[in-house]
């Protein structure tokens, strides 16, 4: 099952870019043997997008078909890492071809411009900078894959 992060905006070179790239690489390697990955990233250039609705439409257009759609939103559910791993495992075992995790722009999402999500995910009630959300998401996807692969990365 392919995994993808689709995000409004670009992360240029710097520490956040290095961290995201590192977790993407780790995830793709760890998931290969268990049918997860590769993990990829779609960065949607928002310079020509004027409104929250434009951004959400651009995200929707990037999704493709036959996917599970995970929307990152402060009103979503905060999952423990093993629970997120179980959810990804269920989707993989159920025959899902791809899971797309979507991060909106600075003003969030226009929910009416997006399809209904299969899951709304939050990193707690706080609002986080988008660069950090992308790093945290890439790490949590890697952690979930590591849990499913039985590696010692995650410790409880």
Secondary structure, DSSP 8 states (H G I E B T S, - for coil): -EEEEEEES---SSHHHHHHHHHHHHHHHHHGGGT---EEEEEE--TT--SHHHHHHHHHHHH-SSEEEEEEEEEEE---HHHHHHHHHHHHHTT--EEEEEE-BTTB--GGGS---SEEE-SSSS---HHHHHHHHHHHHHHHHHHHHT-TT---
